[in-house]
Structures are given as structure tokens and as C-alpha cells.
Amino acid sequence: MPKTAESGSEDQLIKEGDIAGDYLERLLDILDYDGDIDLDVEAGRAIVSIDGGEDLVKLVGDRGQGLESLQELTRLAVQQASGNRSRLMLDIAGWRQSRRDELTELGTRTAQEVKESGESVRLRPMTPFERKVVHDAVAAVKGVSSESEGEEPRRQVVVFRDK
């Protein structure tokens, strides 16, 4: 079973970022898209972001589906080159950060509504990334909790008042 980057050092994560950056640079060249690739290490994972080109939003796709797919392909490229399973996070044209901000606001607002009304709320199906952001936002509001229910790809966050 491949090792994960979680057990690795910051140097290993930087190497993963470099491999991912090279892979994504080749992809941008093939597509003839402009973009600047930025590499970072945060919270025990390599963070790779691509910014700058007008065409980049096309890579994000509908509701980030293209971005999620490209992230998985990039993780596979890193695994193939390094022998380690990667947890790298990819952002394109700031989409993931913008989405994180929207979801944090949604989670906080929903938690406040549930706290006031006492009625549980089931949100629309979300990706694992989206659900984590909502769970984190709900956890910051006292008196309410959240859990995920259902099966992928229809898995949803349910927010409820604590008993």
C-alpha cells in the first residue's frame, strides 16, 4: 500500500507540489492556456493554485467538477512519480477559495436558522470538499451540529439543533 504524504515531511510535500506543478504546466502548454502556478504547503498538504489566464475558468467546469477531476488526475501523476499517495489540493482561478467563502457563509447562516427555529435543515448534495467546509462552519456555532447522510454523489449535510 502506498505511503501517504501525511506521514511525510515538508520537503516531501514540496516535492509533491513540484511534481504537480510540472504536470499542470505541461497540461496548460498542451491546451495553450496561460496561467501562473503557485506552490505552497499548508495543514500537512501540498497546495497548488493556477491563476492569471482568461481560459482557466473553463478548467473549473460546472460547480467545480472539472477542477475536482483535474485534482484527482494531478494526485495520480504525483503518486506515479513519487510512489506516495497525495492529498494535494488544487485551486484554479481562485474558484475553490471563493467557493469556500460562499459555503462558510451558507453553513453559518443555516446553523443560525436551525438554532432559532429548532427545525433541522437538509442541504443539497455536495462534494466532500464542500461538505467539510459546511461542517466546519456549523461547528463554529454553539447549540447546533451537522452530519452527512446518503451515498455519493447525493451525499448531503443535515444541520440540527443539539439536544
Backbone as JSON Lines, residues from 0, in Angstrom:
{"i":0,"aa":"M","n":[0.85,-1.17,0.0],"ca":[0.0,0.0,0.0],"c":[0.9,1.23,0.0]}
{"i":1,"aa":"P","n":[0.59,2.24,-0.84],"ca":[1.44,3.42,-0.91],"c":[1.4,4.21,0.38]}
{"i":2,"aa":"K","n":[2.55,4.81,0.68],"ca":[2.6,5.72,1.82],"c":[1.81,6.96,1.49]}
{"i":3,"aa":"T","n":[1.32,7.65,2.52],"ca":[0.63,8.92,2.28],"c":[1.53,10.06,2.68]}
{"i":4,"aa":"A","n":[1.27,11.21,2.12],"ca":[2.06,12.4,2.42],"c":[1.88,12.84,3.86]}
{"i":5,"aa":"E","n":[0.78,12.38,4.5],"ca":[0.53,12.77,5.88],"c":[1.7,12.38,6.77]}
{"i":6,"aa":"S","n":[2.33,11.24,6.45],"ca":[3.45,10.8,7.25],"c":[4.75,11.44,6.78]}
{"i":7,"aa":"G","n":[4.7,12.23,5.73],"ca":[5.9,12.8,5.15],"c":[6.26,14.16,5.71]}
{"i":8,"aa":"S","n":[7.44,14.59,5.32],"ca":[7.96,15.87,5.77],"c":[7.51,16.99,4.85]}
{"i":9,"aa":"E","n":[7.81,18.21,5.28],"ca":[7.51,19.36,4.43],"c":[8.28,19.27,3.13]}
{"i":10,"aa":"D","n":[9.51,18.74,3.18],"ca":[10.31,18.57,1.95],"c":[9.59,17.65,0.97]}
{"i":11,"aa":"Q","n":[8.99,16.59,1.5],"ca":[8.25,15.65,0.65],"c":[7.04,16.35,0.03]}
{"i":12,"aa":"L","n":[6.36,17.18,0.81],"ca":[5.19,17.9,0.28],"c":[5.61,18.92,-0.77]}
{"i":13,"aa":"I","n":[6.75,19.55,-0.57],"ca":[7.26,20.49,-1.57],"c":[7.58,19.74,-2.86]}
{"i":14,"aa":"K","n":[8.17,18.55,-2.73],"ca":[8.47,17.72,-3.91],"c":[7.17,17.37,-4.64]}
{"i":15,"aa":"E","n":[6.13,16.99,-3.87],"ca":[4.82,16.7,-4.48],"c":[4.3,17.91,-5.25]}
{"i":16,"aa":"G","n":[4.42,19.08,-4.64],"ca":[3.98,20.31,-5.3],"c":[4.74,20.56,-6.58]}
{"i":17,"aa":"D","n":[6.04,20.3,-6.57],"ca":[6.86,20.48,-7.77],"c":[6.43,19.52,-8.88]}
{"i":18,"aa":"I","n":[6.19,18.26,-8.51],"ca":[5.74,17.27,-9.5],"c":[4.39,17.7,-10.07]}
{"i":19,"aa":"A","n":[3.47,18.12,-9.19],"ca":[2.15,18.58,-9.64],"c":[2.28,19.8,-10.54]}
{"i":20,"aa":"G","n":[3.15,20.73,-10.15],"ca":[3.35,21.94,-10.95],"c":[3.85,21.61,-12.34]}
{"i":21,"aa":"D","n":[4.81,20.68,-12.44],"ca":[5.33,20.27,-13.75],"c":[4.23,19.64,-14.59]}
{"i":22,"aa":"Y","n":[3.44,18.76,-13.97],"ca":[2.34,18.1,-14.67],"c":[1.34,19.13,-15.2]}
{"i":23,"aa":"L","n":[0.96,20.07,-14.35],"ca":[-0.03,21.08,-14.73],"c":[0.53,22.05,-15.76]}
{"i":24,"aa":"E","n":[1.81,22.34,-15.69],"ca":[2.47,23.21,-16.67],"c":[2.39,22.57,-18.06]}
{"i":25,"aa":"R","n":[2.66,21.27,-18.12],"ca":[2.56,20.55,-19.4],"c":[1.13,20.58,-19.92]}
{"i":26,"aa":"L","n":[0.15,20.39,-19.03],"ca":[-1.25,20.43,-19.44],"c":[-1.61,21.8,-20.01]}
{"i":27,"aa":"L","n":[-1.21,22.87,-19.32],"ca":[-1.5,24.22,-19.8],"c":[-0.85,24.46,-21.17]}
{"i":28,"aa":"D","n":[0.37,23.95,-21.36],"ca":[1.05,24.09,-22.66],"c":[0.27,23.38,-23.76]}
{"i":29,"aa":"I","n":[-0.2,22.16,-23.47],"ca":[-0.97,21.4,-24.45],"c":[-2.24,22.15,-24.83]}
{"i":30,"aa":"L","n":[-2.91,22.71,-23.81],"ca":[-4.16,23.44,-24.05],"c":[-3.94,24.84,-24.61]}
{"i":31,"aa":"D","n":[-2.68,25.29,-24.57],"ca":[-2.32,26.65,-24.96],"c":[-3.06,27.68,-24.08]}
{"i":32,"aa":"Y","n":[-3.13,27.4,-22.78],"ca":[-3.72,28.3,-21.79],"c":[-2.6,29.0,-21.03]}
{"i":33,"aa":"D","n":[-2.83,30.26,-20.71],"ca":[-1.89,30.99,-19.87],"c":[-2.27,30.81,-18.42]}
{"i":34,"aa":"G","n":[-1.27,30.74,-17.57],"ca":[-1.55,30.63,-16.14],"c":[-0.26,30.56,-15.35]}
{"i":35,"aa":"D","n":[-0.29,31.14,-14.17],"ca":[0.84,31.09,-13.26],"c":[0.54,30.04,-12.19]}
{"i":36,"aa":"I","n":[1.51,29.17,-11.95],"ca":[1.33,28.1,-10.97],"c":[2.05,28.49,-9.69]}
{"i":37,"aa":"D","n":[1.32,28.43,-8.58],"ca":[1.88,28.76,-7.27],"c":[1.82,27.51,-6.4]}
{"i":38,"aa":"L","n":[2.91,27.23,-5.71],"ca":[3.01,26.06,-4.86],"c":[3.17,26.5,-3.41]}
{"i":39,"aa":"D","n":[2.5,25.78,-2.5],"ca":[2.58,26.09,-1.08],"c":[2.35,24.81,-0.3]}
{"i":40,"aa":"V","n":[2.66,24.84,0.99],"ca":[2.36,23.74,1.89],"c":[1.56,24.32,3.03]}
{"i":41,"aa":"E","n":[0.4,23.7,3.3],"ca":[-0.49,24.22,4.33],"c":[-1.23,23.04,4.96]}
{"i":42,"aa":"A","n":[-1.28,23.02,6.28],"ca":[-2.03,21.99,7.02],"c":[-1.67,20.57,6.58]}
{"i":43,"aa":"G","n":[-0.39,20.32,6.37],"ca":[0.06,18.97,6.03],"c":[-0.27,18.5,4.64]}
{"i":44,"aa":"R","n":[-0.49,19.43,3.72],"ca":[-0.74,19.03,2.34],"c":[-0.16,20.07,1.39]}
{"i":45,"aa":"A","n":[0.18,19.6,0.19],"ca":[0.65,20.5,-0.85],"c":[-0.55,21.23,-1.42]}
{"i":46,"aa":"I","n":[-0.39,22.53,-1.62],"ca":[-1.44,23.36,-2.2],"c":[-0.9,23.9,-3.52]}
{"i":47,"aa":"V","n":[-1.62,23.65,-4.6],"ca":[-1.21,24.12,-5.93],"c":[-2.34,24.98,-6.47]}
{"i":48,"aa":"S","n":[-1.99,26.2,-6.89],"ca":[-3.02,27.06,-7.48],"c":[-2.54,27.58,-8.82]}
{"i":49,"aa":"I","n":[-3.5,27.71,-9.72],"ca":[-3.23,28.25,-11.05],"c":[-4.07,29.51,-11.2]}
{"i":50,"aa":"D","n":[-3.41,30.61,-11.51],"ca":[-4.1,31.89,-11.68],"c":[-3.6,32.6,-12.92]}
{"i":51,"aa":"G","n":[-4.37,33.58,-13.36],"ca":[-3.89,34.51,-14.37],"c":[-4.47,34.43,-15.75]}
{"i":52,"aa":"G","n":[-4.8,33.28,-16.25],"ca":[-5.28,33.18,-17.63],"c":[-6.79,33.26,-17.73]}
{"i":53,"aa":"E","n":[-7.26,33.87,-18.8],"ca":[-8.72,34.03,-19.0],"c":[-9.41,32.68,-19.22]}
{"i":54,"aa":"D","n":[-8.7,31.73,-19.83],"ca":[-9.31,30.43,-20.15],"c":[-9.44,29.5,-18.96]}
{"i":55,"aa":"L","n":[-8.78,29.84,-17.85],"ca":[-8.71,28.92,-16.71],"c":[-10.07,28.52,-16.17]}
{"i":56,"aa":"V","n":[-11.03,29.43,-16.21],"ca":[-12.36,29.11,-15.67],"c":[-12.97,27.91,-16.39]}
{"i":57,"aa":"K","n":[-12.57,27.67,-17.65],"ca":[-13.06,26.51,-18.38],"c":[-12.61,25.21,-17.72]}
{"i":58,"aa":"L","n":[-11.44,25.22,-17.08],"ca":[-10.94,24.03,-16.4],"c":[-11.72,23.74,-15.12]}
{"i":59,"aa":"V","n":[-12.33,24.75,-14.53],"ca":[-13.09,24.58,-13.3],"c":[-14.35,23.76,-13.58]}
{"i":60,"aa":"G","n":[-15.03,24.08,-14.68],"ca":[-16.23,23.34,-15.05],"c":[-17.44,23.71,-14.21]}
{"i":61,"aa":"D","n":[-18.53,23.01,-14.48],"ca":[-19.79,23.25,-13.79],"c":[-19.67,22.83,-12.33]}
{"i":62,"aa":"R","n":[-19.9,23.77,-11.41],"ca":[-19.83,23.51,-9.96],"c":[-18.52,22.86,-9.54]}
{"i":63,"aa":"G","n":[-17.43,23.17,-10.27],"ca":[-16.12,22.68,-9.88],"c":[-15.82,21.25,-10.25]}
{"i":64,"aa":"Q","n":[-16.68,20.63,-11.08],"ca":[-16.47,19.22,-11.42],"c":[-15.17,19.01,-12.21]}
{"i":65,"aa":"G","n":[-14.87,19.92,-13.11],"ca":[-13.61,19.81,-13.86],"c":[-12.41,19.97,-12.93]}
{"i":66,"aa":"L","n":[-12.51,20.89,-12.0],"ca":[-11.44,21.11,-11.03],"c":[-11.22,19.85,-10.18]}
{"i":67,"aa":"E","n":[-12.29,19.24,-9.7],"ca":[-12.17,18.02,-8.9],"c":[-11.51,16.9,-9.71]}
{"i":68,"aa":"S","n":[-11.91,16.76,-10.97],"ca":[-11.32,15.73,-11.82],"c":[-9.85,16.0,-12.08]}
{"i":69,"aa":"L","n":[-9.52,17.24,-12.37],"ca":[-8.13,17.61,-12.62],"c":[-7.28,17.42,-11.35]}
{"i":70,"aa":"Q","n":[-7.86,17.69,-10.2],"ca":[-7.15,17.45,-8.94],"c":[-6.83,15.97,-8.79]}
{"i":71,"aa":"E","n":[-7.79,15.09,-9.09],"ca":[-7.55,13.65,-8.98],"c":[-6.48,13.19,-9.97]}
{"i":72,"aa":"L","n":[-6.53,13.7,-11.21],"ca":[-5.51,13.34,-12.19],"c":[-4.12,13.8,-11.73]}
{"i":73,"aa":"T","n":[-4.07,14.99,-11.15],"ca":[-2.79,15.52,-10.66],"c":[-2.28,14.68,-9.49]}
{"i":74,"aa":"R","n":[-3.19,14.28,-8.6],"ca":[-2.78,13.4,-7.49],"c":[-2.23,12.08,-8.02]}
{"i":75,"aa":"L","n":[-2.86,11.53,-9.05],"ca":[-2.37,10.28,-9.65],"c":[-0.99,10.47,-10.28]}
{"i":76,"aa":"A","n":[-0.78,11.6,-10.93],"ca":[0.53,11.89,-11.54],"c":[1.6,11.98,-10.45]}
{"i":77,"aa":"V","n":[1.26,12.6,-9.34],"ca":[2.21,12.7,-8.21],"c":[2.49,11.31,-7.65]}
{"i":78,"aa":"Q","n":[1.45,10.51,-7.48],"ca":[1.63,9.16,-6.94],"c":[2.51,8.33,-7.86]}
{"i":79,"aa":"Q","n":[2.28,8.44,-9.16],"ca":[3.07,7.66,-10.12],"c":[4.54,8.07,-10.06]}
{"i":80,"aa":"A","n":[4.81,9.36,-9.93],"ca":[6.19,9.84,-9.94],"c":[6.89,9.64,-8.59]}
{"i":81,"aa":"S","n":[6.16,9.72,-7.49],"ca":[6.79,9.69,-6.17],"c":[6.6,8.38,-5.41]}
{"i":82,"aa":"G","n":[5.59,7.6,-5.79],"ca":[5.28,6.39,-5.05],"c":[4.44,6.65,-3.81]}
{"i":83,"aa":"N","n":[4.08,7.9,-3.56],"ca":[3.28,8.26,-2.39],"c":[1.9,8.73,-2.82]}
{"i":84,"aa":"R","n":[0.89,8.28,-2.07],"ca":[-0.46,8.8,-2.31],"c":[-0.49,10.25,-1.84]}
{"i":85,"aa":"S","n":[-1.02,11.12,-2.68],"ca":[-1.01,12.55,-2.4],"c":[-2.37,13.04,-1.95]}
{"i":86,"aa":"R","n":[-2.35,14.03,-1.05],"ca":[-3.57,14.7,-0.62],"c":[-3.58,16.14,-1.13]}
{"i":87,"aa":"L","n":[-2.81,16.41,-2.18],"ca":[-2.68,17.8,-2.62],"c":[-4.03,18.41,-2.95]}
{"i":88,"aa":"M","n":[-4.1,19.71,-2.75],"ca":[-5.31,20.48,-3.04],"c":[-4.99,21.39,-4.22]}
{"i":89,"aa":"L","n":[-5.87,21.39,-5.2],"ca":[-5.71,22.22,-6.39],"c":[-6.78,23.29,-6.41]}
{"i":90,"aa":"D","n":[-6.37,24.51,-6.72],"ca":[-7.32,25.61,-6.92],"c":[-7.01,26.23,-8.27]}
{"i":91,"aa":"I","n":[-8.03,26.61,-8.98],"ca":[-7.87,27.23,-10.3],"c":[-8.66,28.53,-10.31]}
{"i":92,"aa":"A","n":[-7.99,29.6,-10.68],"ca":[-8.6,30.94,-10.82],"c":[-9.32,31.37,-9.53]}
{"i":93,"aa":"G","n":[-8.81,30.9,-8.39],"ca":[-9.4,31.29,-7.11],"c":[-10.78,30.7,-6.85]}
{"i":94,"aa":"W","n":[-11.21,29.74,-7.67],"ca":[-12.56,29.2,-7.54],"c":[-12.78,28.54,-6.19]}
{"i":95,"aa":"R","n":[-11.82,27.69,-5.77],"ca":[-12.0,26.95,-4.53],"c":[-12.09,27.89,-3.33]}
{"i":96,"aa":"Q","n":[-11.25,28.93,-3.3],"ca":[-11.31,29.88,-2.19],"c":[-12.62,30.64,-2.2]}
{"i":97,"aa":"S","n":[-13.07,31.06,-3.36],"ca":[-14.34,31.75,-3.48],"c":[-15.49,30.85,-3.02]}
{"i":98,"aa":"R","n":[-15.43,29.59,-3.44],"ca":[-16.46,28.62,-3.06],"c":[-16.43,28.37,-1.55]}
{"i":99,"aa":"R","n":[-15.21,28.3,-0.99],"ca":[-15.07,28.12,0.46],"c":[-15.76,29.26,1.21]}
{"i":100,"aa":"D","n":[-15.57,30.48,0.74],"ca":[-16.19,31.65,1.38],"c":[-17.72,31.55,1.31]}
{"i":101,"aa":"E","n":[-18.26,31.18,0.13],"ca":[-19.71,31.03,-0.03],"c":[-20.27,29.95,0.89]}
{"i":102,"aa":"L","n":[-19.58,28.82,0.95],"ca":[-20.05,27.69,1.77],"c":[-19.96,27.98,3.26]}
{"i":103,"aa":"T","n":[-18.94,28.71,3.66],"ca":[-18.81,29.1,5.06],"c":[-19.99,29.97,5.45]}
{"i":104,"aa":"E","n":[-20.34,30.9,4.58],"ca":[-21.49,31.77,4.84],"c":[-22.78,30.95,4.88]}
{"i":105,"aa":"L","n":[-22.94,30.01,3.96],"ca":[-24.12,29.13,3.93],"c":[-24.21,28.31,5.22]}
{"i":106,"aa":"G","n":[-23.11,27.71,5.64],"ca":[-23.11,26.89,6.85],"c":[-23.44,27.71,8.09]}
{"i":107,"aa":"T","n":[-22.86,28.9,8.19],"ca":[-23.11,29.77,9.35],"c":[-24.56,30.23,9.37]}
{"i":108,"aa":"R","n":[-25.05,30.67,8.22],"ca":[-26.43,31.15,8.13],"c":[-27.42,30.02,8.45]}
{"i":109,"aa":"T","n":[-27.19,28.84,7.88],"ca":[-28.07,27.7,8.12],"c":[-28.05,27.31,9.59]}
{"i":110,"aa":"A","n":[-26.87,27.29,10.19],"ca":[-26.76,26.95,11.61],"c":[-27.54,27.93,12.48]}
{"i":111,"aa":"Q","n":[-27.46,29.22,12.16],"ca":[-28.2,30.23,12.93],"c":[-29.71,30.01,12.77]}
{"i":112,"aa":"E","n":[-30.16,29.73,11.55],"ca":[-31.59,29.49,11.29],"c":[-32.08,28.27,12.08]}
{"i":113,"aa":"V","n":[-31.29,27.19,12.09],"ca":[-31.67,25.98,12.8],"c":[-31.69,26.24,14.31]}
{"i":114,"aa":"K","n":[-30.73,27.0,14.77],"ca":[-30.66,27.32,16.2],"c":[-31.92,28.09,16.64]}
{"i":115,"aa":"E","n":[-32.36,29.03,15.8],"ca":[-33.52,29.85,16.12],"c":[-34.84,29.08,15.97]}
{"i":116,"aa":"S","n":[-34.96,28.29,14.89],"ca":[-36.24,27.62,14.6],"c":[-36.37,26.25,15.27]}
{"i":117,"aa":"G","n":[-35.25,25.6,15.5],"ca":[-35.3,24.25,16.04],"c":[-35.55,23.2,14.98]}
{"i":118,"aa":"E","n":[-35.82,23.62,13.75],"ca":[-36.1,22.7,12.64],"c":[-34.8,22.31,11.94]}
{"i":119,"aa":"S","n":[-34.58,21.03,11.73],"ca":[-33.39,20.55,11.0],"c":[-33.48,21.0,9.55]}
{"i":120,"aa":"V","n":[-32.31,21.18,8.94],"ca":[-32.25,21.58,7.53],"c":[-31.33,20.61,6.8]}
{"i":121,"aa":"R","n":[-31.8,20.12,5.67],"ca":[-31.02,19.25,4.79],"c":[-30.6,20.09,3.59]}
{"i":122,"aa":"L","n":[-29.29,20.2,3.37],"ca":[-28.77,20.98,2.25],"c":[-28.68,20.09,1.01]}
{"i":123,"aa":"R","n":[-28.53,20.72,-0.14],"ca":[-28.43,19.98,-1.4],"c":[-27.16,19.11,-1.4]}
{"i":124,"aa":"P","n":[-27.1,18.09,-2.24],"ca":[-25.9,17.25,-2.3],"c":[-24.65,18.08,-2.61]}
{"i":125,"aa":"M","n":[-23.55,17.67,-1.99],"ca":[-22.29,18.4,-2.15],"c":[-21.12,17.43,-2.28]}
{"i":126,"aa":"T","n":[-20.02,17.96,-2.78],"ca":[-18.78,17.19,-2.86],"c":[-18.18,17.07,-1.45]}
{"i":127,"aa":"P","n":[-17.24,16.15,-1.26],"ca":[-16.59,16.05,0.06],"c":[-15.96,17.39,0.5]}
{"i":128,"aa":"F","n":[-15.31,18.1,-0.41],"ca":[-14.72,19.4,-0.08],"c":[-15.79,20.36,0.42]}
{"i":129,"aa":"E","n":[-16.91,20.43,-0.3],"ca":[-17.98,21.35,0.09],"c":[-18.57,20.98,1.45]}
{"i":130,"aa":"R","n":[-18.79,19.7,1.66],"ca":[-19.36,19.26,2.94],"c":[-18.44,19.6,4.11]}
{"i":131,"aa":"K","n":[-17.14,19.4,3.94],"ca":[-16.2,19.7,5.02],"c":[-16.26,21.18,5.39]}
{"i":132,"aa":"V","n":[-16.32,22.05,4.41],"ca":[-16.38,23.49,4.68],"c":[-17.65,23.81,5.46]}
{"i":133,"aa":"V","n":[-18.78,23.24,5.05],"ca":[-20.05,23.49,5.74],"c":[-20.0,22.94,7.17]}
{"i":134,"aa":"H","n":[-19.5,21.72,7.34],"ca":[-19.38,21.15,8.68],"c":[-18.53,22.05,9.59]}
{"i":135,"aa":"D","n":[-17.42,22.54,9.06],"ca":[-16.55,23.42,9.85],"c":[-17.28,24.7,10.27]}
{"i":136,"aa":"A","n":[-18.07,25.27,9.35],"ca":[-18.82,26.5,9.65],"c":[-19.89,26.23,10.7]}
{"i":137,"aa":"V","n":[-20.59,25.12,10.58],"ca":[-21.65,24.76,11.54],"c":[-21.03,24.53,12.92]}
{"i":138,"aa":"A","n":[-19.87,23.88,12.96],"ca":[-19.2,23.57,14.24],"c":[-18.84,24.83,15.02]}
{"i":139,"aa":"A","n":[-18.71,25.94,14.34],"ca":[-18.36,27.2,15.0],"c":[-19.56,27.86,15.68]}
{"i":140,"aa":"V","n":[-20.77,27.32,15.46],"ca":[-21.99,27.88,16.06],"c":[-22.43,26.98,17.2]}
{"i":141,"aa":"K","n":[-22.47,27.51,18.4],"ca":[-22.87,26.72,19.57],"c":[-24.36,26.38,19.5]}
{"i":142,"aa":"G","n":[-24.68,25.15,19.93],"ca":[-26.08,24.73,20.01],"c":[-26.59,23.97,18.8]}
{"i":143,"aa":"V","n":[-25.74,23.83,17.77],"ca":[-26.15,23.08,16.58],"c":[-25.01,22.14,16.17]}
{"i":144,"aa":"S","n":[-25.38,21.12,15.42],"ca":[-24.41,20.16,14.89],"c":[-24.81,19.8,13.46]}
{"i":145,"aa":"S","n":[-23.92,19.07,12.8],"ca":[-24.21,18.63,11.44],"c":[-23.64,17.24,11.22]}
{"i":146,"aa":"E","n":[-24.22,16.56,10.26],"ca":[-23.69,15.27,9.84],"c":[-24.01,15.08,8.37]}
{"i":147,"aa":"S","n":[-23.25,14.2,7.73],"ca":[-23.5,13.88,6.33],"c":[-24.36,12.63,6.26]}
{"i":148,"aa":"E","n":[-25.32,12.63,5.33],"ca":[-26.19,11.47,5.13],"c":[-26.29,11.18,3.65]}
{"i":149,"aa":"G","n":[-26.55,9.9,3.34],"ca":[-26.74,9.5,1.96],"c":[-25.47,8.94,1.36]}
{"i":150,"aa":"E","n":[-25.58,8.55,0.1],"ca":[-24.47,7.95,-0.63],"c":[-24.0,8.91,-1.71]}
{"i":151,"aa":"E","n":[-22.69,8.84,-2.01],"ca":[-22.15,9.65,-3.11],"c":[-22.87,9.26,-4.39]}
{"i":152,"aa":"P","n":[-23.15,10.12,-5.3],"ca":[-22.84,11.55,-5.29],"c":[-23.98,12.41,-4.7]}
{"i":153,"aa":"R","n":[-24.91,11.79,-4.01],"ca":[-26.08,12.51,-3.48],"c":[-25.93,12.77,-1.97]}
{"i":154,"aa":"R","n":[-24.72,12.69,-1.45],"ca":[-24.48,12.87,-0.01],"c":[-24.75,14.32,0.38]}
{"i":155,"aa":"Q","n":[-25.49,14.5,1.48],"ca":[-25.94,15.83,1.91],"c":[-25.56,16.11,3.35]}
{"i":156,"aa":"V","n":[-25.44,17.39,3.66],"ca":[-25.23,17.82,5.04],"c":[-26.6,18.09,5.66]}
{"i":157,"aa":"V","n":[-26.8,17.57,6.86],"ca":[-28.01,17.84,7.64],"c":[-27.57,18.62,8.88]}
{"i":158,"aa":"V","n":[-28.22,19.76,9.11],"ca":[-27.9,20.6,10.27],"c":[-29.06,20.48,11.24]}
{"i":159,"aa":"F","n":[-28.76,20.25,12.52],"ca":[-29.82,20.06,13.51],"c":[-29.42,20.71,14.83]}
{"i":160,"aa":"R","n":[-30.43,21.05,15.63],"ca":[-30.17,21.66,16.93],"c":[-29.75,20.56,17.9]}
{"i":161,"aa":"D","n":[-28.75,20.87,18.74],"ca":[-28.3,19.91,19.75],"c":[-29.42,19.63,20.74]}
{"i":162,"aa":"K","n":[-29.41,18.45,21.26],"ca":[-30.44,18.05,22.22],"c":[-30.06,18.45,23.61]}
